[in-house]
Amino acid sequence: MGAKKSMKRKLLTTEREILRRICEPTKYRHGIWRNTINDELNDLIRNKNIFKLKYGPKMKLAGHVHRMTNDRIDNNSMSGN
């Protein structure tokens, strides 16, 4: 596993731990307490994690620019003239 994948996994794990502390344990059946499970956390944060929130809009814009044809790019507006 590469360093970037390892770091990403560690950050996502830390994010989950923090969310679990915020949500606190919930009472389950017969008075047993349990931690919030990943599916409940996904519902809470609407399937957005730290990477989707930070890099998602940038990647979307990069995709739009990449798909643009050269005739749509106005060279005069790019140079500031």
C-alpha positions in Angstrom: 0.0 0.0 0.0 1.3 3.4 -0.9 2.0 6.2 1.5 -1.0 8.2 0.2 -3.4 5.3 0.6 -2.1 4.6 4.1 -2.4 8.3 5.1 -5.9 8.5 3.6 -7.0 5.4 5.5 -5.6 6.8 8.8 -7.4 10.1 8.3 -10.7 8.4 7.5 -10.3 6.1 10.5 -9.6 9.2 12.7 -12.6 10.9 11.2 -14.8 7.9 12.2 -13.5 7.9 15.7 -14.2 11.6 16.2 -17.8 11.1 14.8 -18.3 8.2 17.2 -17.3 10.4 20.1 -19.6 13.1 19.0 -22.6 10.8 18.6 -22.0 8.9 21.8 -23.1 5.3 22.4 -26.8 4.5 21.9 -28.9 2.3 23.9 -29.6 -0.9 22.1 -32.0 -3.8 23.0 -32.5 -4.8 26.6 -30.5 -1.9 28.0 -27.3 -2.8 26.2 -25.2 0.1 24.9 -23.4 0.0 21.6 -21.3 2.4 19.5 -22.7 4.0 16.4 -22.1 1.8 13.4 -20.6 2.9 10.0 -23.9 2.9 8.2 -25.4 5.2 10.8 -22.4 7.5 10.5 -22.8 7.5 6.7 -26.4 8.5 7.0 -25.4 11.3 9.4 -22.8 12.8 7.2 -24.7 12.0 4.0 -21.8 9.8 2.6 -19.4 12.8 2.5 -16.0 12.4 4.1 -13.1 14.7 4.6 -11.7 13.9 1.1 -15.0 14.4 -0.7 -15.6 17.7 1.0 -12.1 19.0 0.3 -11.2 17.6 -3.1 -14.6 17.0 -4.6 -15.4 20.5 -6.0 -11.8 20.8 -7.3 -11.9 17.5 -9.1 -15.3 18.4 -10.6 -14.0 21.7 -11.9 -10.9 20.0 -13.3 -13.1 17.5 -15.1 -15.1 20.2 -16.7 -12.0 22.1 -17.9 -10.4 18.9 -19.2 -13.5 18.1 -21.3 -13.7 21.7 -22.8 -12.8 22.0 -26.4 -10.1 24.5 -27.4 -12.5 26.8 -29.2 -14.4 27.3 -25.8 -11.3 28.6 -24.1 -10.9 32.3 -24.7 -7.1 33.0 -24.8 -7.7 36.8 -24.4 -9.5 36.4 -21.1 -6.8 34.0 -19.9 -4.0 36.6 -20.4 -5.9 39.4 -18.7 -6.2 41.6 -21.8 
